[in-house]
Amino acid sequence: MKKGKLFVFSGPSGVGKGTIVKRILDETDVQFSVSMTTRKPREGEVNGESYFFVSHEEFQKTVDEGGFLEYAEVYGNRYGTPKKQAEERMEAGIDVLLDIDIQGAANVKKVCPDGVFIFILPPSIEELKHRIIGRGSETEESLRIRLGSVADELNHARDYDYCVVNGNLDEAVQTVKAIINAEHAKFSENFLIELLNKEDV
């Protein structure tokens, strides 16, 4: 059985990454890696589907055991990507998808250098600004902060294996699907050995 691959997605806020990720999960066999968090569930969130909701003590125990691919603290709550869940799925031949920020992706790359890292780009900074404003959820100050961090985030795009411009959603989704297919078509010494060792060859 061919081992599954780890696909890691990052991109600036407002780029449409979440929409692309949802389409990939709906239209392919790739599975989402559920994060663990210490924050309380919000209305409608389901434990084990939205997040694994745990205590600070349980989270720290997982940290001490080396059980995360990456973890971070945001506004007093901790978030992490469980290593065991992702590894078990990949061993079973299932592709796993992570949707994380650039710091988290950098940490995952240290643990899983064979992961496939995909950065979602806007067609232009002006279009990104337009999308963020279109949400209607940003104050002038929060918009300034978000846009101020974009240049730094874009500078990290060169650390990724692929960059996908989300100018047209359907085209961006098809590009990501092509990347997934291409990654599985890469030459593998182990696959060749298994093929040659089959009795009917």
Backbone as a chain_set.jsonl record, in Angstrom:
{"seq": "MKKGKLFVFSGPSGVGKGTIVKRILDETDVQFSVSMTTRKPREGEVNGESYFFVSHEEFQKTVDEGGFLEYAEVYGNRYGTPKKQAEERMEAGIDVLLDIDIQGAANVKKVCPDGVFIFILPPSIEELKHRIIGRGSETEESLRIRLGSVADELNHARDYDYCVVNGNLDEAVQTVKAIINAEHAKFSENFLIELLNKEDV", "coords": {"N": [[0.836, -1.195, 0.0], [0.574, 2.188, -0.917], [1.957, 4.863, 0.851], [0.181, 7.525, 2.455], [0.177, 11.085, 1.827], [1.291, 14.185, 3.318], [-0.263, 17.221, 3.127], [0.259, 20.582, 3.345], [-1.258, 23.625, 3.901], [-0.999, 27.137, 3.575], [-1.441, 30.735, 3.848], [-2.128, 34.253, 3.382], [-4.546, 36.05, 5.415], [-7.834, 36.313, 4.124], [-7.305, 35.454, 1.581], [-8.714, 33.354, 0.577], [-8.16, 30.789, 1.204], [-9.424, 28.97, 2.983], [-11.782, 28.355, 1.627], [-10.823, 27.045, -0.643], [-9.604, 24.839, 0.582], [-11.882, 23.577, 1.683], [-13.218, 22.814, -0.662], [-11.366, 20.981, -1.711], [-11.427, 18.989, 0.251], [-14.077, 18.184, -0.028], [-14.144, 17.223, -2.628], [-12.159, 15.364, -3.089], [-10.264, 12.496, -1.847], [-8.749, 13.311, 0.237], [-8.104, 13.871, 3.684], [-8.993, 15.929, 6.474], [-6.889, 17.176, 9.04], [-7.693, 17.166, 12.336], [-7.414, 19.645, 14.763], [-6.099, 20.042, 18.13], [-7.277, 21.743, 21.0], [-7.274, 24.073, 23.767], [-9.284, 25.815, 24.203], [-12.734, 26.679, 24.919], [-15.574, 24.935, 23.551], [-17.403, 26.39, 20.825], [-20.76, 27.404, 19.976], [-22.369, 24.879, 18.193], [-20.051, 23.578, 17.467], [-18.336, 20.445, 17.287], [-16.884, 17.995, 19.303], [-13.967, 16.347, 18.307], [-14.544, 16.621, 15.658], [-14.751, 19.383, 14.905], [-12.731, 20.383, 16.595], [-10.398, 18.776, 18.858], [-11.302, 19.071, 22.019], [-9.658, 19.883, 24.905], [-8.265, 19.818, 28.281], [-5.964, 22.214, 29.805], [-4.022, 20.78, 31.122], [-4.07, 18.246, 29.895], [-3.345, 18.975, 27.326], [-0.727, 19.93, 27.762], [0.457, 17.566, 28.591], [0.46, 16.126, 26.213], [2.21, 17.724, 24.763], [4.583, 17.308, 26.271], [5.013, 14.659, 25.728], [5.794, 14.717, 23.149], [3.822, 14.754, 21.219], [2.786, 16.394, 19.187], [2.702, 17.703, 15.859], [3.009, 20.361, 15.467], [2.533, 23.237, 17.552], [0.908, 26.011, 19.197], [0.33, 29.099, 21.017], [-2.474, 31.139, 21.212], [-3.968, 34.101, 21.967], [-4.191, 33.317, 24.673], [-5.174, 30.751, 24.549], [-4.372, 27.369, 23.639], [-3.265, 25.666, 20.709], [-2.882, 22.783, 18.706], [-1.447, 20.369, 16.382], [-2.189, 17.093, 16.313], [0.158, 14.484, 16.254], [-0.018, 11.646, 16.095], [-2.543, 10.992, 14.985], [-2.332, 11.996, 12.336], [-0.122, 10.516, 11.376], [-1.049, 7.861, 11.55], [-3.13, 7.843, 9.691], [-1.736, 8.406, 7.298], [-0.066, 6.155, 7.166], [-2.003, 4.323, 6.584], [-2.459, 4.85, 3.999], [-3.822, 7.164, 3.431], [-4.248, 10.507, 2.398], [-3.384, 13.498, 4.123], [-4.508, 16.664, 5.231], [-3.372, 19.816, 6.271], [-4.269, 22.97, 7.542], [-2.71, 25.681, 8.23], [-0.856, 28.401, 9.858], [2.076, 30.325, 8.782], [4.135, 30.073, 10.662], [3.455, 27.721, 12.014], [3.579, 25.949, 9.859], [6.303, 26.022, 9.271], [7.319, 24.749, 11.517], [6.17, 22.213, 11.216], [7.504, 21.388, 8.945], [10.036, 20.83, 9.897], [9.617, 18.517, 11.325], [8.302, 16.88, 9.495], [9.745, 16.667, 6.811], [9.157, 15.608, 4.337], [6.675, 16.426, 3.703], [4.163, 18.105, 1.686], [4.155, 21.357, 0.757], [2.026, 24.027, 0.358], [1.355, 27.231, -0.771], [-1.094, 29.688, -0.733], [-1.807, 32.331, -2.847], [-2.872, 35.778, -3.352], [-4.341, 37.353, -6.28], [-3.491, 39.944, -6.436], [-2.265, 42.539, -4.239], [-4.069, 44.586, -3.918], [-6.486, 43.365, -4.597], [-6.639, 41.52, -2.536], [-6.943, 43.237, -0.352], [-9.43, 44.287, -1.01], [-11.031, 41.992, -0.729], [-10.799, 41.453, 2.011], [-11.916, 43.761, 3.132], [-14.442, 43.423, 2.119], [-15.52, 41.479, 3.735], [-16.547, 42.816, 5.875], [-15.981, 42.745, 8.56], [-13.853, 43.95, 9.688], [-12.157, 46.465, 11.526], [-10.833, 49.79, 10.977], [-8.327, 49.861, 12.145], [-7.712, 47.103, 12.609], [-7.694, 46.243, 9.993], [-5.512, 47.639, 9.0], [-3.46, 46.409, 10.46], [-3.669, 43.742, 9.578], [-3.112, 43.996, 6.794], [-0.59, 45.025, 7.011], [0.879, 42.851, 7.798], [0.908, 41.253, 5.61], [2.967, 41.533, 3.64], [5.18, 40.425, 4.953], [4.263, 37.805, 5.292], [4.012, 36.988, 2.607], [6.647, 36.952, 1.862], [7.481, 34.576, 2.878], [6.554, 32.736, 1.132], [8.371, 31.631, -0.617], [9.447, 29.543, 0.781], [7.874, 27.414, 0.424], [6.685, 24.487, -1.404], [4.959, 24.759, -3.547], [3.169, 27.438, -5.15], [0.001, 28.783, -5.359], [-2.106, 30.781, -7.169], [-4.991, 32.41, -6.239], [-7.026, 33.595, -8.121], [-9.155, 32.908, -9.67], [-11.519, 30.823, -8.395], [-12.292, 28.15, -9.177], [-10.229, 27.483, -10.958], [-8.034, 27.624, -9.245], [-8.612, 25.538, -7.47], [-8.513, 23.351, -9.233], [-5.812, 23.463, -9.882], [-4.623, 22.824, -7.427], [-5.574, 20.204, -7.138], [-4.23, 19.046, -9.283], [-1.624, 19.263, -8.357], [-1.709, 17.492, -6.179], [-2.183, 15.067, -7.54], [0.145, 14.974, -9.103], [2.129, 14.754, -7.151], [1.669, 12.19, -6.219], [2.405, 10.797, -8.419], [5.1, 10.949, -8.538], [8.399, 9.572, -8.838], [9.123, 6.637, -7.021], [11.347, 4.767, -5.224], [10.775, 2.636, -3.522], [8.217, 1.879, -4.397], [8.831, 0.937, -6.94], [10.449, -1.258, -6.351], [8.591, -2.889, -4.99], [6.845, -3.406, -7.087], [8.482, -4.841, -8.897], [8.94, -7.067, -7.399], [6.628, -8.47, -7.384], [4.83, -11.495, -8.002], [3.824, -11.958, -10.545], [5.37, -10.551, -12.309]], "CA": [[0.0, 0.0, 0.0], [1.332, 3.427, -0.957], [1.732, 5.712, 2.015], [-0.453, 8.802, 2.192], [1.054, 12.257, 1.903], [0.862, 15.305, 4.138], [-0.37, 18.462, 2.362], [0.188, 21.694, 4.285], [-1.715, 24.85, 3.236], [-0.895, 28.416, 4.281], [-1.71, 31.895, 3.008], [-2.588, 35.407, 4.162], [-5.972, 36.186, 5.692], [-8.609, 36.902, 3.048], [-6.884, 34.956, 0.272], [-9.649, 32.327, 0.117], [-7.573, 29.467, 1.473], [-10.419, 28.1, 3.602], [-12.727, 27.91, 0.597], [-10.107, 26.054, -1.455], [-9.449, 23.639, 1.413], [-13.189, 22.91, 1.766], [-13.47, 22.168, -1.958], [-10.473, 19.817, -1.829], [-11.944, 17.96, 1.151], [-15.353, 17.705, -0.572], [-14.032, 16.661, -3.98], [-11.098, 14.349, -3.16], [-10.214, 11.589, -0.694], [-7.872, 13.883, 1.256], [-8.797, 14.069, 4.959], [-8.536, 17.063, 7.27], [-6.331, 16.859, 10.353], [-8.398, 17.922, 13.376], [-6.499, 20.189, 15.758], [-6.435, 19.978, 19.553], [-7.262, 23.084, 21.59], [-7.694, 24.217, 25.163], [-10.399, 26.759, 24.321], [-14.058, 26.078, 25.078], [-16.311, 24.8, 22.281], [-18.415, 27.385, 20.486], [-22.047, 26.803, 19.609], [-22.365, 24.126, 16.941], [-18.808, 22.824, 17.295], [-18.419, 19.062, 17.757], [-15.592, 17.452, 19.724], [-13.478, 15.308, 17.407], [-14.789, 17.045, 14.282], [-14.281, 20.77, 14.814], [-11.461, 20.312, 17.326], [-10.369, 17.96, 20.06], [-11.307, 20.032, 23.125], [-8.99, 19.252, 26.045], [-7.827, 20.717, 29.348], [-4.577, 22.676, 29.694], [-3.158, 19.699, 31.618], [-3.987, 17.213, 28.853], [-2.574, 19.548, 26.219], [0.682, 19.95, 28.161], [0.908, 16.169, 28.602], [0.74, 15.782, 24.817], [3.447, 18.443, 24.435], [5.694, 16.63, 26.947], [5.206, 13.343, 25.086], [6.169, 14.926, 21.748], [2.682, 14.284, 20.44], [2.292, 17.365, 18.212], [3.515, 18.108, 14.712], [3.258, 21.768, 15.787], [1.547, 23.805, 18.472], [1.122, 27.437, 19.46], [-0.632, 29.734, 21.909], [-3.117, 32.295, 20.587], [-4.91, 34.771, 22.867], [-4.353, 32.58, 25.919], [-5.563, 29.361, 24.288], [-3.336, 26.625, 22.925], [-3.725, 24.887, 19.569], [-1.824, 21.903, 18.213], [-1.778, 19.336, 15.395], [-1.776, 15.788, 16.851], [1.033, 13.727, 15.364], [-0.445, 10.253, 15.959], [-3.663, 10.915, 14.053], [-1.841, 12.204, 10.97], [0.752, 9.408, 11.003], [-1.855, 6.648, 11.354], [-3.845, 7.968, 8.416], [-0.783, 8.282, 6.186], [0.349, 4.745, 7.103], [-3.12, 3.599, 5.985], [-2.561, 5.263, 2.604], [-4.72, 8.31, 3.322], [-3.628, 11.831, 2.381], [-3.816, 14.338, 5.238], [-4.399, 18.09, 4.923], [-3.262, 20.771, 7.368], [-4.507, 24.371, 7.19], [-2.045, 26.339, 9.356], [-0.13, 29.62, 9.514], [3.439, 30.1, 8.308], [4.975, 29.595, 11.763], [3.125, 26.312, 12.208], [4.09, 25.19, 8.71], [7.755, 25.916, 9.422], [7.564, 23.722, 12.531], [5.819, 20.917, 10.628], [8.549, 21.038, 7.975], [11.159, 20.255, 10.646], [9.218, 17.166, 11.742], [7.882, 16.133, 8.299], [10.34, 17.313, 5.633], [8.592, 15.038, 3.116], [5.353, 16.997, 3.465], [4.007, 18.939, 0.494], [3.782, 22.653, 1.31], [1.335, 24.807, -0.678], [1.037, 28.593, -0.337], [-2.137, 30.303, -1.556], [-1.515, 33.744, -3.085], [-3.915, 36.578, -3.994], [-3.902, 37.829, -7.595], [-2.822, 41.218, -6.196], [-2.481, 43.065, -2.894], [-5.293, 45.389, -3.974], [-7.613, 42.433, -4.561], [-6.679, 40.969, -1.176], [-7.526, 44.3, 0.477], [-10.843, 44.342, -1.375], [-11.702, 40.819, -0.148], [-10.849, 41.608, 3.465], [-12.908, 44.807, 3.406], [-15.74, 42.856, 1.764], [-16.045, 40.674, 4.835], [-17.283, 43.705, 6.751], [-15.719, 42.412, 9.963], [-12.598, 44.577, 10.1], [-12.078, 47.892, 11.826], [-9.734, 50.417, 10.235], [-7.078, 49.469, 12.793], [-7.432, 45.685, 12.354], [-7.367, 46.136, 8.564], [-4.128, 48.117, 8.857], [-2.577, 45.375, 11.016], [-3.69, 42.583, 8.672], [-2.406, 44.322, 5.554], [0.815, 45.231, 7.357], [1.554, 41.558, 7.946], [0.855, 40.522, 4.342], [4.284, 41.519, 2.981], [6.017, 39.446, 5.654], [3.752, 36.471, 4.969], [4.33, 36.675, 1.216], [8.079, 36.658, 1.781], [7.674, 33.174, 3.259], [6.039, 31.872, 0.07], [9.495, 30.928, -1.247], [9.777, 28.37, 1.587], [6.895, 26.38, 0.098], [6.954, 23.725, -2.628], [4.089, 25.261, -4.613], [2.376, 28.637, -4.926], [-1.214, 28.752, -6.174], [-2.779, 32.08, -7.165], [-6.447, 32.273, -6.191], [-7.719, 34.652, -8.834], [-10.399, 32.238, -10.03], [-11.604, 29.711, -7.437], [-12.297, 26.843, -9.848], [-8.883, 27.235, -11.493], [-7.145, 27.368, -8.11], [-8.919, 24.185, -6.974], [-7.979, 22.392, -10.209], [-4.352, 23.473, -9.751], [-4.288, 22.051, -6.219], [-5.82, 18.789, -7.46], [-3.133, 18.62, -10.161], [-0.446, 19.109, -7.491], [-1.904, 16.246, -5.429], [-1.972, 13.952, -8.477], [1.556, 14.958, -9.498], [2.912, 14.259, -6.024], [1.514, 10.729, -6.16], [3.029, 10.211, -9.606], [6.555, 11.06, -8.429], [9.103, 8.307, -8.774], [9.393, 6.102, -5.687], [12.179, 3.558, -5.268], [10.059, 1.551, -2.835], [7.128, 1.415, -5.249], [9.436, 0.163, -8.02], [10.881, -2.534, -5.754], [7.383, -3.68, -4.748], [6.329, -3.818, -8.403], [9.361, -5.866, -9.459], [8.898, -8.262, -6.556], [5.351, -9.18, -7.537], [5.031, -12.796, -8.632], [3.413, -11.992, -11.952], [6.243, -9.681, -13.103]], "C": [[0.875, 1.251, 0.0], [0.959, 4.291, 0.239], [1.068, 7.019, 1.602], [0.534, 9.944, 2.353], [0.434, 13.331, 2.788], [0.895, 16.573, 3.291], [-0.635, 19.605, 3.333], [-0.132, 22.983, 3.528], [-1.527, 26.062, 4.148], [-1.226, 29.536, 3.301], [-2.236, 33.029, 3.856], [-4.102, 35.404, 4.347], [-6.678, 36.871, 4.531], [-8.287, 36.364, 1.672], [-7.838, 33.89, -0.277], [-9.155, 30.92, 0.348], [-8.606, 28.483, 2.036], [-11.41, 27.54, 2.601], [-12.088, 26.846, -0.29], [-9.983, 24.741, -0.688], [-10.764, 22.868, 1.488], [-13.515, 22.181, 0.467], [-12.622, 20.917, -2.114], [-10.981, 18.675, -0.961], [-13.238, 17.359, 0.615], [-15.179, 16.888, -1.849], [-12.924, 15.629, -4.15], [-11.175, 13.456, -1.925], [-9.289, 12.101, 0.407], [-8.691, 14.156, 2.521], [-8.159, 15.187, 5.765], [-7.994, 16.587, 8.614], [-6.982, 17.767, 11.392], [-7.404, 18.361, 14.448], [-7.013, 19.961, 17.181], [-6.353, 21.393, 20.117], [-7.729, 23.065, 23.037], [-8.876, 25.177, 25.292], [-11.72, 26.003, 24.424], [-14.76, 25.973, 23.725], [-17.294, 25.955, 22.082], [-19.684, 26.659, 20.057], [-21.949, 26.128, 18.24], [-21.103, 23.317, 16.704], [-18.917, 21.447, 17.943], [-17.029, 18.561, 18.106], [-15.187, 16.298, 18.806], [-13.701, 15.624, 15.939], [-14.294, 18.466, 14.058], [-12.875, 20.87, 15.387], [-11.551, 19.155, 18.31], [-10.254, 18.947, 21.224], [-10.758, 19.35, 24.379], [-8.646, 20.305, 27.104], [-6.393, 21.17, 29.089], [-3.614, 21.57, 30.119], [-2.98, 18.611, 30.556], [-3.167, 17.7, 27.662], [-1.082, 19.504, 26.545], [1.258, 18.549, 28.188], [1.277, 15.719, 27.187], [2.013, 16.47, 24.344], [4.655, 17.69, 24.991], [6.026, 15.291, 26.3], [5.638, 13.478, 23.628], [5.072, 14.546, 20.792], [2.118, 15.252, 19.42], [3.264, 17.514, 17.046], [3.922, 19.565, 14.888], [2.205, 22.203, 16.776], [1.907, 25.258, 18.757], [0.074, 27.924, 20.446], [-1.151, 31.0, 21.251], [-4.162, 32.852, 21.545], [-5.219, 33.93, 24.107], [-4.822, 31.147, 25.768], [-4.489, 28.672, 23.46], [-3.961, 25.756, 21.839], [-2.571, 24.014, 19.088], [-2.346, 20.89, 17.218], [-1.284, 17.991, 15.898], [-0.988, 14.975, 15.819], [0.485, 12.331, 15.067], [-1.55, 10.102, 14.927], [-3.195, 11.022, 12.601], [-1.006, 11.012, 10.509], [-0.03, 8.126, 10.735], [-2.604, 6.687, 10.027], [-2.902, 7.789, 7.238], [-0.284, 6.85, 6.046], [-0.733, 3.896, 6.446], [-3.348, 4.008, 4.528], [-3.457, 6.458, 2.364], [-3.924, 9.611, 3.322], [-4.237, 12.691, 3.489], [-3.551, 15.801, 4.891], [-4.331, 18.911, 6.211], [-3.483, 22.179, 6.824], [-3.96, 25.196, 8.352], [-1.266, 27.571, 8.89], [1.333, 29.304, 9.191], [4.368, 29.611, 9.421], [4.735, 28.113, 12.015], [3.678, 25.445, 11.094], [5.6, 24.986, 8.814], [8.108, 24.837, 10.438], [7.254, 22.328, 12.002], [6.917, 20.449, 9.683], [9.762, 20.411, 8.663], [10.881, 18.801, 11.008], [8.901, 16.286, 10.535], [8.44, 16.798, 7.044], [9.8, 16.782, 4.309], [7.188, 15.559, 2.826], [5.359, 17.864, 2.218], [3.409, 20.272, 0.951], [3.273, 23.581, 0.202], [0.932, 26.168, -0.113], [0.019, 29.187, -1.298], [-1.898, 31.813, -1.633], [-2.736, 34.473, -3.649], [-3.429, 37.006, -5.38], [-3.179, 39.171, -7.499], [-3.098, 41.648, -4.757], [-3.776, 43.863, -2.842], [-6.528, 44.498, -3.898], [-7.756, 41.813, -3.176], [-7.331, 41.977, -0.229], [-9.029, 44.382, 0.242], [-11.616, 43.195, -0.725], [-11.844, 40.966, 1.36], [-11.896, 42.645, 3.856], [-14.317, 44.272, 3.155], [-16.348, 41.991, 2.842], [-16.897, 41.518, 5.786], [-17.042, 43.485, 8.229], [-14.469, 43.102, 10.508], [-12.787, 46.057, 10.442], [-10.924, 48.467, 11.014], [-8.381, 49.993, 10.802], [-6.723, 48.016, 12.502], [-7.078, 45.454, 10.891], [-5.917, 46.555, 8.335], [-3.138, 47.053, 9.344], [-2.501, 44.18, 10.076], [-2.886, 42.852, 7.404], [-0.919, 44.532, 5.81], [1.586, 43.934, 7.466], [1.638, 40.782, 6.638], [2.23, 40.418, 3.682], [5.202, 40.495, 3.625], [5.577, 38.027, 5.323], [4.14, 36.058, 3.549], [5.809, 36.359, 1.031], [8.386, 35.21, 2.131], [7.202, 32.211, 2.168], [7.157, 31.061, -0.578], [9.913, 29.679, -0.464], [8.862, 27.181, 1.27], [7.253, 25.683, -1.215], [6.171, 24.276, -3.813], [3.422, 26.559, -4.175], [1.197, 28.603, -5.897], [-1.912, 30.103, -6.054], [-4.286, 31.854, -7.21], [-7.106, 33.507, -6.796], [-9.094, 34.169, -9.256], [-10.473, 30.968, -9.196], [-11.521, 28.352, -8.115], [-10.906, 26.493, -10.381], [-7.905, 26.92, -10.369], [-7.352, 25.964, -7.571], [-8.354, 23.137, -7.926], [-6.456, 22.323, -10.139], [-3.918, 22.655, -8.545], [-4.496, 20.56, -6.474], [-4.693, 18.235, -8.339], [-1.856, 18.407, -9.356], [-0.536, 17.79, -6.73], [-1.633, 15.043, -6.328], [-0.504, 13.828, -8.866], [2.435, 14.41, -8.386], [2.826, 12.738, -5.91], [2.138, 10.034, -7.365], [4.549, 10.321, -9.572], [7.188, 9.686, -8.296], [9.378, 7.914, -7.327], [10.174, 4.806, -5.818], [11.453, 2.375, -4.628], [8.936, 0.986, -3.692], [7.67, 0.543, -6.384], [9.872, -1.215, -7.525], [9.695, -3.461, -5.531], [6.83, -4.221, -6.052], [7.149, -4.96, -8.973], [9.318, -7.157, -8.671], [7.589, -9.029, -6.661], [5.557, -10.456, -8.347], [4.741, -12.796, -10.12], [4.262, -11.096, -12.837], [7.478, -10.455, -13.504]], "O": [[1.799, 1.372, 0.805], [-0.214, 4.424, 0.585], [1.354, 7.558, 0.533], [1.599, 9.78, 2.947], [-0.781, 13.379, 2.98], [1.951, 16.962, 2.792], [-1.631, 19.597, 4.056], [0.611, 23.39, 2.635], [-1.852, 26.019, 5.334], [-1.284, 29.323, 2.09], [-2.744, 32.791, 4.952], [-4.84, 34.834, 3.544], [-6.199, 37.878, 4.01], [-8.916, 36.76, 0.69], [-7.779, 33.558, -1.461], [-9.666, 29.967, -0.24], [-8.662, 27.322, 1.628], [-11.83, 26.388, 2.709], [-12.734, 25.861, -0.647], [-10.224, 23.666, -1.237], [-10.77, 21.642, 1.37], [-14.028, 21.062, 0.491], [-13.111, 19.897, -2.6], [-10.969, 17.519, -1.386], [-13.48, 16.163, 0.779], [-15.959, 15.977, -2.124], [-12.76, 15.075, -5.237], [-12.04, 13.637, -1.068], [-9.067, 11.409, 1.4], [-9.831, 14.615, 2.443], [-6.942, 15.37, 5.742], [-8.571, 15.703, 9.247], [-6.84, 18.988, 11.336], [-6.646, 17.546, 14.974], [-8.201, 19.72, 17.399], [-5.459, 22.157, 19.751], [-8.465, 22.178, 23.47], [-9.417, 25.336, 26.387], [-11.807, 24.831, 24.058], [-14.565, 26.821, 22.854], [-17.925, 26.43, 23.027], [-19.674, 25.454, 19.809], [-21.504, 26.732, 17.263], [-21.083, 22.453, 15.828], [-19.513, 21.298, 19.01], [-16.101, 18.684, 17.307], [-15.974, 15.384, 18.561], [-13.122, 14.976, 15.067], [-13.517, 18.727, 13.138], [-11.956, 21.376, 14.743], [-12.63, 18.62, 18.565], [-9.215, 19.587, 21.393], [-11.32, 18.364, 24.856], [-8.725, 21.508, 26.858], [-5.69, 20.59, 28.262], [-2.528, 21.432, 29.556], [-1.872, 18.117, 30.346], [-2.398, 16.944, 27.068], [-0.271, 19.093, 25.716], [2.424, 18.354, 27.845], [2.272, 15.022, 26.985], [2.807, 15.879, 23.612], [5.632, 17.459, 24.278], [7.173, 14.846, 26.32], [5.828, 12.473, 22.943], [5.335, 14.073, 19.686], [1.073, 14.976, 18.833], [4.481, 17.46, 17.22], [5.025, 19.964, 14.514], [1.12, 21.625, 16.843], [3.051, 25.678, 18.583], [-0.935, 27.26, 20.683], [-0.373, 31.834, 20.787], [-5.123, 32.167, 21.895], [-6.37, 33.843, 24.537], [-4.867, 30.402, 26.747], [-3.785, 29.312, 22.679], [-5.038, 25.188, 22.019], [-1.421, 24.452, 19.066], [-3.537, 20.58, 17.201], [-0.076, 17.754, 15.913], [-1.413, 14.806, 14.676], [0.519, 11.881, 13.922], [-1.509, 9.199, 14.092], [-3.608, 10.239, 11.746], [-1.16, 10.547, 9.379], [0.286, 7.387, 9.802], [-2.698, 5.678, 9.328], [-3.235, 7.092, 6.279], [-0.096, 6.372, 4.928], [-0.435, 2.875, 5.826], [-4.31, 3.569, 3.897], [-3.82, 6.743, 1.223], [-3.031, 9.798, 4.148], [-5.436, 12.625, 3.76], [-2.508, 16.138, 4.331], [-5.135, 18.72, 7.124], [-2.949, 22.538, 5.775], [-4.653, 25.397, 9.349], [-1.043, 27.765, 7.695], [1.772, 28.161, 9.313], [5.284, 28.828, 9.166], [5.677, 27.343, 12.206], [4.182, 24.349, 11.337], [6.114, 23.917, 8.488], [9.075, 24.097, 10.255], [7.973, 21.373, 12.293], [7.227, 19.259, 9.622], [10.437, 19.562, 8.083], [11.782, 17.962, 11.0], [9.193, 15.09, 10.542], [7.693, 17.425, 6.293], [9.961, 17.425, 3.271], [6.578, 15.183, 1.826], [6.411, 18.3, 1.751], [2.293, 20.312, 1.469], [3.985, 23.878, -0.757], [0.246, 26.244, 0.907], [0.223, 29.197, -2.512], [-1.798, 32.486, -0.607], [-3.548, 33.866, -4.346], [-2.223, 37.02, -5.628], [-2.361, 39.508, -8.356], [-4.048, 41.177, -4.133], [-4.497, 43.824, -1.845], [-7.5, 44.83, -3.22], [-8.872, 41.604, -2.7], [-8.169, 41.612, 0.595], [-9.805, 44.528, 1.186], [-12.725, 43.394, -0.228], [-12.889, 40.641, 1.923], [-12.668, 42.438, 4.792], [-15.261, 44.611, 3.869], [-17.562, 41.788, 2.865], [-17.831, 41.022, 6.415], [-17.801, 43.975, 9.065], [-14.073, 42.869, 11.65], [-13.482, 46.792, 9.74], [-10.133, 47.723, 10.434], [-7.418, 49.792, 10.063], [-5.574, 47.712, 12.183], [-6.268, 44.584, 10.572], [-5.186, 45.916, 7.579], [-2.104, 46.826, 8.716], [-1.418, 43.663, 9.803], [-2.072, 42.026, 6.993], [-0.087, 44.257, 4.945], [2.798, 43.905, 7.255], [2.345, 39.778, 6.551], [2.618, 39.346, 3.218], [5.922, 39.778, 2.93], [6.41, 37.148, 5.101], [4.547, 34.92, 3.315], [6.178, 35.588, 0.145], [9.421, 34.675, 1.735], [7.424, 31.005, 2.27], [6.931, 29.94, -1.035], [10.654, 28.846, -0.986], [9.058, 26.082, 1.788], [8.015, 26.207, -2.028], [6.655, 24.264, -4.945], [3.145, 26.763, -2.993], [1.374, 28.418, -7.101], [-2.27, 30.521, -4.953], [-4.795, 31.187, -8.111], [-7.665, 34.346, -6.089], [-10.073, 34.914, -9.21], [-9.582, 30.123, -9.28], [-10.76, 27.489, -7.677], [-10.46, 25.351, -10.271], [-7.044, 26.052, -10.516], [-6.386, 25.271, -7.249], [-7.78, 22.142, -7.482], [-5.872, 21.254, -10.316], [-2.962, 21.884, -8.623], [-3.672, 19.742, -6.062], [-4.258, 17.098, -8.16], [-1.09, 17.484, -9.634], [0.447, 17.053, -6.645], [-0.938, 14.11, -5.929], [0.033, 12.723, -8.95], [3.387, 13.677, -8.654], [3.801, 12.081, -5.547], [2.372, 8.826, -7.338], [5.221, 9.836, -10.482], [6.605, 8.764, -7.725], [9.807, 8.734, -6.515], [9.712, 3.857, -6.451], [11.511, 1.254, -5.132], [8.717, -0.225, -3.722], [7.059, -0.46, -6.751], [9.679, -2.217, -8.214], [9.759, -4.653, -5.831], [6.392, -5.37, -6.114], [6.594, -5.937, -9.475], [9.623, -8.224, -9.203], [7.453, -10.113, -6.094], [6.369, -10.486, -9.271], [5.349, -13.556, -10.874], [3.923, -10.891, -14.003], [8.353, -9.915, -14.18]]}, "num_chains": 1, "name": "protein.A"}
